[in-house]
Amino acid sequence: MTEQPLAPEQLRFLAAAAGAAPSLHNSQPWSFRPTPDALGMRVYADLDRAVPITDPDGRALHISVGAALFNLRVAGLRLGRDPEVRLLPDEAEPRLVATVRLARPSPAPLPFGRELFEAIGQRHSSRQPFANRDVPEVVLGELIAAALDEGAVLSPLEEAGVRRVLALTHDAERRTGTDLARMAETRTWLRLEKPAADGIPAAALGPQDHDAHVPMRSFTGRTPSTTASQRFEALPQLATLTTHGDRPADWLRAGQAMERVWLLATAHGVRISVLHQAVEWPDTRWGLRDPGEGPGHVQLVLRLGYGPPGAATPRRPVDEILDLTGHADATGHGES
């Protein structure tokens, strides 16, 4: 049975859910437009919101848009519709990264194993210390399976792997802190005084690790001795997210896998933060690979654990990310 065209309030619902996704520096580099028949949504990369020095090839931008795409899929299921995704559907329109058709009723049972919609609003990056308590193997198994369903490999690391990745992350953080251009770019996304619709507010920065075990990003360039610090877990629980290829389609899959894992973890009460520093430098990113696992490209390093949920970050208004121009032609509802 064919569904009715999406009404404006349904399109806003979809865009709001998609816009709650995580992104590098909370840059929110996405926009949305209904398909001409109003039976789906087009997902665009907003290149004007790129972070070009830190992310020169647009890899992190595509991962961010992939996360928004996954949220849109979850929201589509909430509307009772089955999301059918096409990645990079038009070579002549590179900013169009995906189309999501929502013409069919949602399947039963739901495809993600559990209802994930509520987790969209609960998911925050937690840059706080975690308890010295491991995530259970059964939960890790669910997260691994979720990533695999999205075309990526989530690999929880043993102690040797954790120490190797931490050393690479420490090195990358040190280099970033001495790169004046990168630090200047990062500071343009800080929102420490005035409220804003994007960027990083002071509440979301988090402390530095007093004992320097966990290399949390210093957005301000200040060392732990000059900022508030707390004691973090002695050996954090880390996992890498890897794809077979390293092209825009792979980055979009990595973003969907990251968000699916993050929402599922949130539903289990598990917190996540991204240690992104080492993937921002070609040599340290290459060093993140585990040769024993064969070829692959590490897209993200995730830190998992139990602790505070993390502060909410601001979101751009729906009317800023959703273009309903011409939507009345398909639905007959019109816009006033």
Secondary structure, 3 states (H helix, E strand, C coil): CCCCCCCHHHHHHHHHHHCCCCCHHHCCCEEEEECCCCCEEEEEECHHHCCCCCCCCCHHHHHHHHHHHHHHHHHHHHCCEEEEEEECCCCCCCCEEEEEEEEEECCCCCCCCCCCHHHHHHCCECCCCCCCCCCCHHHHHHHHHHHHHCCCEEEECCHHHHHHHHHHHHHHHHHHHCCHHHHHHHHCCEECCCCCCCCEEHHHCCCEECCCCCCCCCCCCCCHHHCCEECCCCCCEEEEEEECCCCHHHHHHHHHHHHHHHHHHHHCCCEEEECCHHHHCHHHHHHCCCHHHCCCEEEEEEEEECCCCCCCCCCCCHHHHECCCCCHHHHCCCCC
